[in-house]
């Protein structure tokens, strides 16, 4: 059995920092109040905290929707959706390693922004979540989310000159324009 590579302590700190920046960017973009933002129930986990069915080969991350029920309440009306962003450490690190000029920090920023855009769109019913695997989400939705991600990050790329973000934009260029999907 092949050992899955996990983020080390330094890389986990980079994930944490990217999460903070991403939450603010996505919140500002969708102009959500803090009350609305907290209603978007989600969790972000790395490989060390994923259960086997949350680990996938290929994608660098996926969103899985869970229905959560309060045990002490007999009615299902108390249930809510919890979206779990499952980062695939091994896929992220191997992509950074094999892609010339791709750096971890801006790559994490893009990935997390992309996944949180999915969460917001699912929770605001801009896109229906009917599948448990992000690979099953429609091609048009993936393209739209890549376009939104680019738009959100393009502003900080210009104003803050985030080092390495241009390379990430280049890496995802074909996704944004639908060339990966043959559109």
C-alpha positions, 0 to 999 in steps of 0.5 A: 500500500502506497503511503499518502504524502501529507502536509508538514507543519510548515505547509499546514501553516500556509494552508491556514493562512490561505484559508484566512485570506480566501474566506475574506476574499470570497466573503467580500466578493459575494457581499455577504454579511457575517451572519450570512457567512456563518450560515454557510456551514463548511469545514476545510480538512487536509489528508490527515483528517480525511476518512477513506471515501474523502480521499480521491486520486486526481483532483487537488480538492473536492467538496462533499456535502453532508446532512447533519442532524441533531441527535437529541431532536426527533424531527429532521427539520433541525438538519443542516447541510455541511460542506466539507472541503477535502484538500488532497495534500498528495495531489497538491504537493505533487502538482507543485513539484512537477509544474515548473514555477508553480509555488505552494502559497498561491496555488493553495490560495487558488484552490481554496478560493475555488472550493469556497466559491463552490460552497457559496454557490451550492449554499445559495442554490446558484448550483444544485448539489446532487452528487457526492463527488465534485467530479460529477458536477457539471462541466459548465459549473466548473468553468463558471467557478474557475472564471469566478475564482480568477476574477476574485483573485485577479484583483488582489494579484494586481493590487498586492502583486501576489508572487506566483499567482500569474503562474497559477492563472496560467496553470488553470487557463484552459479550465477557465476557457473550457478547453479542458472540457472541449467546449 
